[in-house]
Amino acid sequence: MPWKPPQPDLCPKCNKAVYANEERLAAGKKWHTMCFKCNKCRKMLDSATVTEHEGSLYCKSCHGKQFGPKGYGYGGGAGVLSMDAGKAGSAQMSATVSGPQVTGPVVEGGCPRCGKRVYMAERQVAIGKDWHKSCFNCKSCSKSLDSTSLNDKDGEIYCKGCYGRLFGPKGVGYGIGAGTLST
């Protein structure tokens, strides 16, 4: 029997021969470079963005939209989570969602401003207490503060301007009136 050269693999997309100089590998098969694109949006793929479903190639975005979980928190709706087989209207499982739940390490005690729990990710420290980032502002004018621009009085924090106006010295020569410098 005479020797025969090996036959090239066929591209799953176009069923034509795939030669080494134009091959892309995915899902255990060889594809032409021009056939190696998303089955839905036709975007060209590479090894980092390709996903396979039942012999077809998809970009990660289209694969998630078409075959991934649906519902609130997954970009597919509000209030209901569902998993389906990728066909519209064939929900197999649903559960009511009450809203996002914040979890993580909790700092002891509550925020001095609102009294709620302070998680490490949202923690600001001042005057020996832990504050929420959203509560870390001047009590008088609500200006955002940082550790260098605050003053405290009776457990509350104020910007330097409001602190001086509310609790600083009063009278002639102490900066009350026109021409005053404030910081």
C-alpha positions as CSV (number, residue, x, y, z in Angstrom):
1,M,0.0,0.0,0.0
2,P,1.5,3.3,-1.0
3,W,2.1,6.1,1.6
4,K,-0.6,8.8,1.8
5,P,0.0,12.1,3.4
6,P,-2.2,12.8,6.4
7,Q,-5.4,14.5,5.6
8,P,-5.9,18.0,7.2
9,D,-8.7,18.4,9.7
10,L,-11.9,20.0,8.6
11,C,-13.1,23.3,10.1
12,P,-16.3,22.7,12.1
13,K,-17.7,26.0,10.8
14,C,-17.2,25.7,7.0
15,N,-16.2,22.0,6.7
16,K,-13.1,22.9,4.6
17,A,-9.6,21.7,5.2
18,V,-7.6,23.6,7.9
19,Y,-3.8,23.8,7.3
20,A,-1.2,24.6,9.9
21,N,-0.6,28.2,8.9
22,E,-4.3,29.2,9.4
23,E,-5.4,27.0,12.3
24,R,-6.8,28.1,15.6
25,L,-7.6,25.5,18.4
26,A,-10.7,25.5,20.5
27,A,-13.0,22.8,21.9
28,G,-10.5,20.2,20.8
29,K,-11.0,21.1,17.1
30,K,-9.1,23.1,14.5
31,W,-10.7,26.2,13.0
32,H,-9.8,28.6,10.3
33,T,-8.7,32.0,11.6
34,M,-11.6,33.7,9.8
35,C,-14.1,31.1,11.1
36,F,-12.8,31.7,14.7
37,K,-15.5,34.3,15.7
38,C,-18.5,34.6,17.9
39,N,-21.5,32.7,16.6
40,K,-23.8,35.5,17.8
41,C,-22.1,38.9,17.4
42,R,-19.4,37.8,14.8
43,K,-16.6,39.4,16.9
44,M,-13.1,37.8,16.2
45,L,-12.0,35.7,19.1
46,D,-8.7,34.7,20.7
47,S,-7.8,32.0,23.3
48,A,-8.7,34.4,26.2
49,T,-12.2,35.3,25.0
50,V,-13.5,32.1,23.4
51,T,-16.2,29.9,25.0
52,E,-17.8,26.9,23.4
53,H,-21.4,25.7,23.7
54,E,-22.6,22.6,21.8
55,G,-20.0,22.9,19.1
56,S,-20.4,26.6,18.5
57,L,-18.0,29.4,19.5
58,Y,-19.1,32.5,21.5
59,C,-17.4,35.5,23.1
60,K,-17.7,35.5,26.9
61,S,-20.3,38.3,26.8
62,C,-22.6,36.6,24.3
63,H,-22.2,33.2,26.0
64,G,-23.2,34.7,29.4
65,K,-26.2,36.5,27.9
66,Q,-27.5,33.5,26.0
67,F,-26.6,30.6,28.4
68,G,-25.7,32.1,31.7
69,P,-28.0,32.7,34.8
70,K,-30.7,35.3,34.4
71,G,-32.4,37.7,36.9
72,Y,-31.6,40.5,39.3
73,G,-27.9,40.8,39.9
74,Y,-27.1,39.1,36.6
75,G,-28.2,41.9,34.3
76,G,-31.3,40.1,33.0
77,G,-34.2,41.4,35.0
78,A,-35.4,42.6,38.4
79,G,-36.5,40.6,41.4
80,V,-36.2,37.1,40.2
81,L,-33.3,34.7,39.7
82,S,-33.7,31.9,37.2
83,M,-31.6,29.3,35.4
84,D,-32.8,28.2,32.0
85,A,-31.6,26.1,29.1
86,G,-30.9,29.2,27.0
87,K,-34.4,29.4,25.5
88,A,-36.7,32.3,26.4
89,G,-39.6,31.5,28.6
90,S,-38.4,28.1,29.9
91,A,-37.5,29.1,33.5
92,Q,-36.8,26.1,35.7
93,M,-36.1,27.7,39.0
94,S,-36.9,31.1,40.6
95,A,-36.4,32.7,43.9
96,T,-37.3,36.1,45.3
97,V,-34.4,38.4,46.0
98,S,-34.8,41.0,48.8
99,G,-31.9,43.2,47.7
100,P,-28.1,43.3,47.9
101,Q,-26.6,42.0,51.2
102,V,-23.4,43.6,52.4
103,T,-21.1,41.1,54.0
104,G,-17.5,41.0,55.2
105,P,-15.5,41.8,58.4
106,V,-17.4,44.1,60.7
107,V,-15.8,46.7,62.9
108,E,-17.0,46.5,66.6
109,G,-19.6,49.1,67.5
110,G,-21.6,51.3,65.1
111,C,-21.0,54.5,63.2
112,P,-21.3,57.5,65.5
113,R,-23.5,59.4,63.0
114,C,-26.0,56.8,61.9
115,G,-25.5,54.0,64.4
116,K,-25.3,51.2,61.8
117,R,-22.6,48.6,61.4
118,V,-19.4,49.6,59.8
119,Y,-17.7,47.1,57.4
120,M,-13.9,47.3,56.8
121,A,-14.4,48.2,53.1
122,E,-16.3,51.4,54.1
123,R,-14.4,52.4,57.2
124,Q,-13.0,55.9,58.0
125,V,-11.3,56.4,61.3
126,A,-11.5,59.7,63.2
127,I,-11.4,60.7,66.9
128,G,-11.0,57.1,67.8
129,K,-14.2,55.9,66.2
130,D,-15.1,54.1,63.0
131,W,-17.4,56.0,60.5
132,H,-19.0,55.1,57.2
133,K,-17.4,56.9,54.3
134,S,-20.8,58.4,53.5
135,C,-21.2,59.7,57.1
136,F,-17.7,61.1,57.3
137,N,-18.7,64.7,56.6
138,C,-19.2,68.0,58.4
139,K,-22.2,67.9,60.7
140,S,-23.1,71.5,59.9
141,C,-22.5,71.9,56.1
142,S,-22.1,68.2,55.0
143,K,-18.8,68.9,53.3
144,S,-16.7,65.7,52.9
145,L,-13.8,65.5,55.3
146,D,-10.5,63.8,55.6
147,S,-8.2,63.3,58.6
148,T,-6.4,66.6,57.9
149,S,-9.4,68.8,57.5
150,L,-11.6,68.0,60.5
151,N,-12.2,69.2,64.0
152,D,-14.3,67.4,66.6
153,K,-16.6,68.7,69.3
154,D,-18.7,66.4,71.7
155,G,-18.2,63.3,69.5
156,E,-19.2,65.1,66.2
157,I,-16.9,66.1,63.4
158,Y,-16.9,69.5,61.6
159,C,-14.9,71.1,58.8
160,K,-12.5,73.8,60.0
161,G,-14.7,76.7,58.7
162,C,-17.9,75.5,60.5
163,Y,-15.9,74.6,63.6
164,G,-14.5,78.1,63.8
165,R,-17.8,79.8,63.1
166,L,-19.7,77.7,65.6
167,F,-17.2,77.2,68.4
168,G,-14.4,79.7,67.9
169,P,-13.9,83.0,69.7
170,K,-16.5,85.7,68.8
171,G,-16.2,89.5,68.7
172,V,-14.2,92.3,67.1
173,G,-10.8,91.2,66.0
174,Y,-11.6,87.5,65.8
175,G,-12.6,87.3,62.1
176,I,-16.3,88.0,62.2
177,G,-17.3,90.4,59.4
178,A,-16.0,91.5,56.0
179,G,-12.4,90.8,55.0
180,T,-12.1,87.7,57.0
181,L,-9.8,84.9,56.1
182,S,-11.2,81.4,56.5
183,T,-9.6,78.0,56.0
